[in-house]
């Protein structure tokens, strides 16, 4: 029997007993990674990437907050605005369960070929769903990929108070060639069966032994091989109260190294000079920026002030911070790179409340084989319109990210559909993925505040030089055949 390197909890044991099958998530090689190591979702197996976005607060069949996901199927021949989009929710044909108020179907998503049939599957979290007498258990619904796209589904139930489905990522955490799922509360190891579930399940503790009530907001998880050993690692951004009021506590960045025995216990990233934890921020992405064989960590630190108990690196309006990977894991001893809106070459001006770094995503927008970075700033003002939002794209260079050639986009940018409005929150979620099959990633940007929080999604083309608004696409709930209630479409994308 393999040694368990994560502490088993009672909640996880109950959840294991309650689950008939556990099958979810997105990862590098087993999911069909690209040449630069990022996962690619291909739900219909046509060789072109697909993507999913969520409206977790949407009304479905009169049930407020039931939620749905909208899948865009990539195509080499169709323009972005013509690409096929389909909606899935718990009242969709073949999807188990039923839409209920506050289920929040789509609270988190991740994609991987879980059953090894050559088609990517999509795991969808419903963090608000109750299971019988289990309050706040949450569920996962696995939508199975196939030649015609996503169909059917398998439900996984959480334990009492687990809120399963509030965070999802996947990778090969034990190096056996099968995707494994990490949720922040548990790790389910592949191979997966549609009825038999995972090969084994272990606990995952992002709380680092803190009390549950001292944690606020869902954790954010990302996968990559930070130490270059060929086994996927997990980086988590976790908000912790440490015995004080929640808004006083630090936002921690935690590193879980993969091993032949699975994920090891959390290592909190700290500044060696001060001994204080790095401020983890609001979002995280992982990828090899300098192409040295070690994945680097991008922390989206959208607040203008560090949380109490963390290092002092205050940046007005927010920033992104890069921690480089090494053979021994994250390198916090070397100087860390910061990009913000007062950095030379970065468009815009740093202002209070911009939320620059609220969302981050890595991909290759110009096809040069280097990773580029999309940065959301949901609070950015456009003219006098507070909170209209923007997205900035930094290009990869010979030694990593650079501000040279950086571009920023809003709804008022030429050729971008729509018009910037107050509180649209354009850029609250971002995703770089090549849905046209030309080797250049498109920029998908969510604006969950659009049209009084009905939400909407934009897709901007990648070109040989940068992202462009020309030929871009836009869709809201009405284009999907859904009601324009306060559904927050574009709140998140598959990770």
C-alpha positions as CSV (number, residue, x, y, z in Angstrom):
1,X,0.0,0.0,0.0
2,X,1.3,3.4,-0.9
3,X,2.1,5.8,2.0
4,X,-0.4,8.5,2.4
5,X,1.2,11.9,2.6
6,X,-2.0,13.9,3.3
7,X,-4.0,13.8,6.5
8,X,-7.3,11.9,6.1
9,X,-10.3,13.8,7.5
10,X,-13.6,12.5,8.7
11,X,-15.4,14.6,6.1
12,X,-13.4,13.0,3.3
13,X,-14.1,9.5,4.6
14,X,-17.8,10.2,4.6
15,X,-17.6,11.7,1.2
16,X,-15.9,8.6,-0.2
17,X,-18.6,6.4,1.2
18,X,-21.3,8.7,-0.3
19,X,-19.8,8.7,-3.8
20,X,-20.6,6.1,-6.3
21,X,-18.0,7.4,-8.7
22,X,-15.5,10.2,-8.6
23,X,-14.3,11.3,-12.0
24,X,-13.1,14.9,-12.8
25,X,-10.6,17.4,-14.2
26,X,-8.0,19.2,-16.3
27,X,-4.4,18.4,-16.6
28,X,-1.3,18.5,-18.9
29,X,-0.3,15.3,-20.7
30,X,-3.3,13.0,-20.1
31,X,-5.6,15.8,-21.1
32,X,-3.8,16.4,-24.4
33,X,-1.2,19.1,-23.4
34,X,0.2,21.5,-26.0
35,X,3.8,21.8,-26.9
36,X,4.3,24.4,-24.2
37,X,2.6,22.2,-21.6
38,X,-0.8,23.7,-21.1
39,X,-3.9,21.6,-21.0
40,X,-6.3,21.5,-24.0
41,X,-10.0,20.6,-23.7
42,X,-11.3,18.8,-26.8
43,X,-14.8,17.5,-25.9
44,X,-15.7,16.3,-29.4
45,X,-12.2,15.0,-30.4
46,X,-11.9,17.0,-33.6
47,X,-8.4,18.2,-32.7
48,X,-9.5,21.8,-32.0
49,X,-9.7,23.1,-28.4
50,X,-13.1,23.8,-26.8
51,X,-13.8,25.8,-23.7
52,X,-16.6,26.3,-21.1
53,X,-17.8,29.3,-19.2
54,X,-20.2,29.4,-16.3
55,X,-23.2,31.4,-15.1
56,X,-23.4,30.0,-11.6
57,X,-26.1,32.4,-10.3
58,X,-28.4,32.0,-13.3
59,X,-32.1,31.2,-13.0
60,X,-33.0,27.8,-14.6
61,X,-36.6,26.7,-14.9
62,X,-37.6,29.4,-12.4
63,X,-34.9,28.3,-9.9
64,X,-32.7,31.3,-8.9
65,X,-29.1,30.5,-8.5
66,X,-29.4,27.0,-10.1
67,X,-26.6,27.9,-12.6
68,X,-25.5,26.6,-16.0
69,X,-22.4,26.3,-18.2
70,X,-22.0,27.3,-21.8
71,X,-19.6,25.3,-24.0
72,X,-17.9,26.8,-27.0
73,X,-16.8,24.2,-29.6
74,X,-13.7,25.3,-31.5
75,X,-13.5,25.1,-35.3
76,X,-10.8,25.7,-38.0
77,X,-13.4,26.9,-40.5
78,X,-15.9,28.9,-38.5
79,X,-15.4,32.5,-37.3
80,X,-15.4,33.1,-33.6
81,X,-18.9,34.5,-33.7
82,X,-20.2,31.4,-35.7
83,X,-18.7,28.8,-33.4
84,X,-21.2,26.3,-31.9
85,X,-22.3,27.0,-28.3
86,X,-24.3,24.6,-26.1
87,X,-25.8,25.0,-22.7
88,X,-25.7,22.4,-20.0
89,X,-27.5,22.5,-16.6
90,X,-29.1,20.1,-14.2
91,X,-32.4,20.1,-16.2
92,X,-30.7,19.3,-19.5
93,X,-31.5,16.0,-21.1
94,X,-29.2,13.2,-19.8
95,X,-27.6,15.3,-17.0
96,X,-28.3,13.8,-13.6
97,X,-30.2,15.6,-10.9
98,X,-32.5,18.7,-11.2
99,X,-32.0,22.4,-11.1
100,X,-32.6,23.8,-7.6
101,X,-32.3,27.2,-6.1
102,X,-28.7,28.2,-5.1
103,X,-27.1,25.0,-6.4
104,X,-24.6,27.2,-8.3
105,X,-23.9,24.7,-11.0
106,X,-20.7,25.9,-12.6
107,X,-19.1,27.2,-9.4
108,X,-15.9,25.6,-10.6
109,X,-15.0,23.6,-13.7
110,X,-12.0,21.6,-15.0
111,X,-11.5,19.3,-18.0
112,X,-9.5,16.1,-18.8
113,X,-10.0,12.7,-20.4
114,X,-11.1,10.9,-17.3
115,X,-12.1,7.6,-18.7
116,X,-9.3,7.4,-21.3
117,X,-11.5,7.2,-24.4
118,X,-9.7,10.0,-26.2
119,X,-12.4,12.6,-25.5
120,X,-12.0,15.3,-22.9
121,X,-14.6,15.3,-20.2
122,X,-15.9,18.3,-18.1
123,X,-16.3,18.3,-14.4
124,X,-18.7,20.9,-13.1
125,X,-19.0,21.9,-9.5
126,X,-22.2,22.8,-7.7
127,X,-20.9,24.1,-4.4
128,X,-24.3,25.0,-3.0
129,X,-26.1,21.7,-3.6
130,X,-27.3,19.7,-0.6
131,X,-27.4,15.9,-0.8
132,X,-30.3,14.5,1.2
133,X,-29.7,15.5,4.8
134,X,-26.1,16.7,4.1
135,X,-26.1,20.5,4.2
136,X,-23.6,22.3,2.0
137,X,-22.1,19.0,0.8
138,X,-21.8,20.2,-2.8
139,X,-21.5,17.9,-5.8
140,X,-19.5,17.4,-9.0
141,X,-21.3,16.5,-12.2
142,X,-19.0,14.9,-14.8
143,X,-20.2,15.6,-18.4
144,X,-18.7,12.9,-20.7
145,X,-17.0,13.9,-23.9
146,X,-17.7,12.1,-27.2
147,X,-17.8,12.5,-31.0
148,X,-20.9,14.7,-30.7
149,X,-19.6,16.7,-27.7
150,X,-20.5,16.6,-24.1
151,X,-23.4,14.3,-23.1
152,X,-24.8,12.5,-20.1
153,X,-23.2,12.8,-16.7
154,X,-22.1,11.2,-13.5
155,X,-22.8,12.8,-10.1
156,X,-20.3,12.8,-7.2
157,X,-21.6,13.8,-3.8
158,X,-19.7,15.7,-1.1
159,X,-19.7,15.3,2.6
160,X,-21.6,17.4,5.0
161,X,-20.3,21.0,4.8
162,X,-17.6,20.1,2.3
163,X,-18.9,22.4,-0.4
164,X,-17.4,20.0,-3.0
165,X,-17.1,21.8,-6.4
166,X,-16.0,25.2,-5.1
167,X,-12.5,24.6,-6.5
168,X,-11.1,22.1,-9.1
169,X,-7.9,21.3,-10.9
170,X,-6.2,18.2,-12.1
171,X,-2.9,16.7,-13.0
172,X,-0.9,13.5,-12.7
173,X,-0.1,14.0,-9.0
174,X,1.4,10.5,-8.6
175,X,3.1,10.1,-12.0
176,X,1.2,7.0,-13.1
177,X,0.0,8.5,-16.4
178,X,-3.6,8.9,-15.3
179,X,-5.3,12.3,-14.4
180,X,-6.0,12.9,-10.8
181,X,-8.4,15.4,-9.3
182,X,-7.7,18.0,-6.6
183,X,-10.6,19.9,-5.0
184,X,-9.0,21.5,-2.0
185,X,-10.6,18.9,0.3
186,X,-9.7,15.7,-1.4
187,X,-7.5,14.1,-4.1
188,X,-9.0,11.4,-6.2
189,X,-6.5,9.3,-8.1
190,X,-7.0,7.9,-11.6
191,X,-7.7,5.8,-13.5
192,X,-11.4,6.7,-13.3
193,X,-14.4,4.5,-14.1
194,X,-17.8,5.9,-15.0
195,X,-19.3,3.6,-12.4
196,X,-16.4,2.5,-10.2
197,X,-14.8,5.9,-9.5
198,X,-11.2,6.6,-8.7
199,X,-8.5,4.1,-7.9
200,X,-8.0,5.6,-4.5
201,X,-8.9,8.8,-2.6
202,X,-6.9,10.9,-0.1
203,X,-7.6,14.0,1.9
204,X,-6.2,17.4,0.8
205,X,-6.0,20.1,3.4
206,X,-5.7,23.7,2.1
207,X,-6.5,24.9,5.6
208,X,-3.1,24.0,6.9
209,X,-4.7,22.9,10.2
210,X,-6.5,26.2,10.6
211,X,-10.1,26.2,11.8
212,X,-12.7,25.9,9.0
213,X,-14.5,29.1,10.2
214,X,-11.3,31.1,9.7
215,X,-11.3,30.6,6.0
216,X,-13.2,32.9,3.6
217,X,-13.8,32.7,-0.1
218,X,-13.2,29.6,-2.1
219,X,-9.6,28.6,-2.7
220,X,-8.2,28.9,-6.2
221,X,-6.1,25.9,-7.5
222,X,-3.7,25.6,-10.4
223,X,-1.6,22.7,-11.7
224,X,1.9,22.6,-13.2
225,X,5.3,20.8,-12.8
226,X,7.1,23.4,-10.7
227,X,10.1,21.2,-9.7
228,X,10.5,19.6,-13.2
229,X,10.3,16.0,-12.0
230,X,7.6,15.0,-14.4
231,X,4.9,14.8,-11.8
232,X,2.2,17.5,-11.5
233,X,2.2,19.8,-8.5
234,X,-0.6,22.1,-7.2
235,X,-0.5,25.7,-6.2
236,X,-3.4,27.0,-4.1
237,X,-4.4,30.5,-3.1
238,X,-6.2,30.4,0.2
239,X,-7.7,33.1,2.4
240,X,-7.2,32.5,6.1
241,X,-8.3,34.4,9.2
242,X,-5.8,33.0,11.7
243,X,-8.0,33.7,14.7
244,X,-8.8,37.3,13.7
245,X,-11.6,38.7,11.7
246,X,-11.5,37.2,8.2
247,X,-10.7,40.4,6.5
248,X,-7.6,40.8,8.7
249,X,-6.1,37.4,7.8
250,X,-3.5,36.8,5.1
251,X,-4.1,35.3,1.6
252,X,-1.7,32.4,1.6
253,X,0.1,30.9,-1.4
254,X,0.5,27.1,-0.8
255,X,2.6,24.6,-2.8
256,X,1.7,20.9,-2.9
257,X,4.5,18.9,-4.5
258,X,3.5,15.8,-6.5
259,X,5.3,12.6,-5.7
260,X,5.0,8.8,-6.5
261,X,2.8,8.7,-3.4
262,X,0.6,11.6,-4.5
263,X,0.5,15.2,-3.3
264,X,2.6,16.0,-0.3
265,X,1.5,18.3,2.5
266,X,1.2,22.1,1.9
267,X,4.2,24.3,1.9
268,X,3.3,28.0,2.6
269,X,5.4,30.2,0.4
270,X,7.3,32.7,2.5
271,X,9.7,35.6,2.0
272,X,13.1,34.4,3.4
273,X,14.1,37.8,4.5
274,X,11.0,38.7,6.5
275,X,9.8,35.2,7.3
276,X,6.3,36.3,6.4
277,X,4.1,34.5,3.9
278,X,3.8,35.8,0.4
279,X,0.5,37.5,-0.2
280,X,-1.2,34.9,-2.4
281,X,-3.7,37.3,-3.9
282,X,-6.9,36.4,-5.7
283,X,-5.9,34.1,-8.6
284,X,-3.0,31.9,-9.7
285,X,-1.7,30.4,-12.9
286,X,1.2,28.0,-13.5
287,X,3.4,27.6,-16.5
288,X,7.0,27.6,-17.8
289,X,7.5,31.2,-18.6
290,X,11.3,31.1,-19.3
291,X,11.3,27.6,-20.8
292,X,13.9,26.2,-18.4
293,X,11.9,23.1,-17.7
294,X,10.4,24.3,-14.5
295,X,6.9,25.8,-14.3
296,X,6.6,29.2,-12.8
297,X,3.9,30.6,-10.5
298,X,1.9,33.7,-11.4
299,X,0.0,35.2,-8.5
300,X,-2.7,37.7,-9.3
301,X,-2.5,40.1,-6.4
302,X,-5.4,42.4,-7.1
303,X,-5.5,44.2,-3.8
304,X,-3.5,47.4,-3.3
305,X,-2.5,46.4,0.2
306,X,-1.0,43.3,1.6
307,X,-3.1,41.5,4.1
308,X,-2.0,41.6,7.7
309,X,0.5,38.9,8.4
310,X,2.1,38.9,4.9
311,X,5.1,40.5,3.3
312,X,4.9,44.3,2.5
313,X,4.9,44.7,-1.3
314,X,2.1,47.2,-1.7
315,X,1.1,48.2,-5.2
316,X,-1.7,50.6,-5.9
317,X,-4.5,49.1,-8.0
318,X,-3.0,45.6,-7.8
319,X,-0.2,43.6,-9.5
320,X,0.9,40.2,-10.7
321,X,3.9,38.6,-9.0
322,X,6.0,35.8,-10.5
323,X,7.7,33.1,-8.4
324,X,10.1,31.0,-10.5
325,X,10.2,27.2,-10.4
326,X,13.4,25.2,-9.6
327,X,14.4,21.6,-9.0
328,X,13.6,22.2,-5.3
329,X,10.3,23.9,-5.9
330,X,9.2,27.5,-5.8
331,X,12.2,29.9,-5.6
332,X,11.3,32.6,-3.1
333,X,14.9,33.6,-2.4
334,X,15.6,35.2,-5.7
335,X,14.0,38.6,-6.6
336,X,10.4,38.1,-7.7
337,X,9.1,40.0,-10.7
338,X,6.1,42.4,-10.4
339,X,4.0,43.8,-13.2
340,X,1.5,46.5,-12.5
341,X,-0.1,49.4,-14.3
342,X,2.7,51.7,-13.4
343,X,5.3,49.3,-14.8
344,X,7.1,50.7,-17.8
345,X,5.3,49.4,-21.0
346,X,2.2,48.2,-19.2
347,X,-0.8,50.2,-20.5
348,X,-2.9,52.3,-18.2
349,X,-2.3,54.0,-14.8
350,X,-2.5,52.3,-11.4
351,X,-5.6,53.6,-9.5
352,X,-7.2,52.5,-6.3
353,X,-9.7,49.7,-6.9
354,X,-8.6,48.6,-10.3
355,X,-8.3,45.0,-9.2
356,X,-5.5,44.4,-11.6
357,X,-4.7,40.7,-11.3
358,X,-8.1,39.6,-10.2
359,X,-7.9,36.9,-12.9
360,X,-4.8,35.5,-14.7
361,X,-4.4,33.0,-17.5
362,X,-1.4,31.7,-19.5
363,X,-1.4,30.8,-23.2
364,X,0.4,31.5,-26.5
365,X,-1.5,34.2,-28.3
366,X,1.0,34.8,-31.1
367,X,2.2,31.3,-31.8
368,X,5.8,31.9,-31.0
369,X,6.1,29.0,-28.5
370,X,6.3,31.3,-25.5
371,X,3.7,31.7,-22.8
372,X,1.8,35.0,-22.7
373,X,-0.3,36.3,-19.8
374,X,-3.8,37.7,-19.7
375,X,-4.5,39.8,-16.7
376,X,-8.0,40.9,-15.7
377,X,-8.8,44.2,-13.9
378,X,-12.5,44.1,-13.2
379,X,-12.5,47.3,-11.3
380,X,-10.7,49.4,-14.0
381,X,-12.6,52.6,-14.8
382,X,-13.1,53.5,-18.5
383,X,-13.4,57.3,-18.6
384,X,-15.8,58.1,-15.8
385,X,-17.3,54.6,-15.7
386,X,-16.2,53.0,-12.5
387,X,-15.7,49.2,-12.6
388,X,-16.2,48.9,-16.3
389,X,-13.1,46.6,-16.4
390,X,-10.2,45.8,-18.7
391,X,-7.9,43.0,-19.7
392,X,-4.1,43.4,-20.3
393,X,-2.1,40.9,-22.3
394,X,1.7,40.6,-21.7
395,X,3.8,38.8,-24.2
396,X,6.4,36.2,-23.5
397,X,10.1,37.0,-24.3
398,X,13.4,35.1,-24.4
399,X,13.7,35.0,-20.6
400,X,10.0,35.2,-19.6
401,X,7.2,37.8,-19.6
402,X,7.9,41.3,-20.8
403,X,5.9,44.5,-21.0
404,X,7.1,45.1,-24.6
405,X,4.2,44.9,-26.9
406,X,1.6,44.8,-24.1
407,X,-1.9,45.7,-25.0
408,X,-5.0,46.5,-23.0
409,X,-8.6,45.9,-24.0
410,X,-12.0,47.2,-22.8
411,X,-15.4,47.2,-24.4
412,X,-14.6,50.6,-25.9
413,X,-11.5,49.3,-27.7
414,X,-11.8,49.4,-31.5
415,X,-13.6,46.4,-33.0
416,X,-14.5,45.0,-29.6
417,X,-18.3,44.5,-29.4
418,X,-20.4,46.4,-26.9
419,X,-19.9,49.5,-24.9
420,X,-18.2,50.0,-21.6
421,X,-20.6,50.6,-18.7
422,X,-20.3,51.1,-15.0
423,X,-19.8,47.9,-13.0
424,X,-19.6,45.6,-16.1
425,X,-16.5,43.9,-14.5
426,X,-15.1,43.1,-17.9
427,X,-12.0,40.9,-17.1
428,X,-13.4,39.4,-13.9
429,X,-12.5,36.1,-15.5
430,X,-10.0,35.4,-18.4
431,X,-9.0,32.4,-20.4
432,X,-6.4,31.9,-23.1
433,X,-7.3,29.0,-25.4
434,X,-6.9,28.3,-29.2
435,X,-10.5,27.6,-30.4
436,X,-9.6,28.3,-34.1
437,X,-6.9,25.7,-34.4
438,X,-4.3,28.1,-35.9
439,X,-1.7,27.7,-33.1
440,X,-2.6,31.1,-31.5
441,X,-4.7,31.3,-28.4
442,X,-7.9,33.4,-28.3
443,X,-8.6,35.7,-25.3
444,X,-11.9,34.8,-23.7
445,X,-13.0,37.5,-21.2
446,X,-16.0,37.4,-18.9
447,X,-18.0,40.4,-17.7
448,X,-20.4,39.0,-15.1
449,X,-21.7,42.5,-14.3
450,X,-22.8,43.2,-17.9
451,X,-26.5,44.2,-18.2
452,X,-27.2,44.3,-14.5
453,X,-25.3,41.2,-13.7
454,X,-26.8,39.0,-16.4
455,X,-23.2,38.7,-17.6
456,X,-21.6,38.1,-21.0
457,X,-18.5,36.7,-22.6
458,X,-16.1,38.1,-25.3
459,X,-13.7,36.1,-27.5
460,X,-10.8,38.1,-29.1
461,X,-8.6,36.5,-31.8
462,X,-4.9,35.8,-31.3
463,X,-2.7,36.9,-34.2
464,X,1.0,36.6,-35.1
465,X,1.7,39.8,-33.1
466,X,-0.9,40.1,-30.4
467,X,-4.5,39.8,-29.5
468,X,-6.9,41.9,-31.7
469,X,-10.4,43.1,-31.4
470,X,-10.9,42.5,-35.2
471,X,-13.1,39.5,-35.8
472,X,-14.0,39.1,-32.1
473,X,-17.2,37.6,-30.8
474,X,-19.6,38.3,-28.0
475,X,-22.5,36.4,-26.4
476,X,-24.9,36.9,-23.6
477,X,-27.7,34.8,-22.1
478,X,-30.2,35.6,-24.8
479,X,-27.8,34.3,-27.5
480,X,-27.7,31.0,-25.5
481,X,-31.5,30.8,-25.2
482,X,-31.4,31.6,-21.5
483,X,-33.1,34.2,-19.4
484,X,-31.3,37.5,-18.7
485,X,-31.6,37.3,-15.0
486,X,-28.7,38.1,-12.6
487,X,-26.8,34.9,-13.7
488,X,-23.3,36.3,-13.8
489,X,-22.4,34.6,-17.1
490,X,-18.7,34.8,-17.6
491,X,-17.9,34.5,-13.9
492,X,-15.4,31.7,-14.6
493,X,-13.9,29.4,-17.3
494,X,-12.7,25.8,-17.2
495,X,-9.2,25.6,-15.7
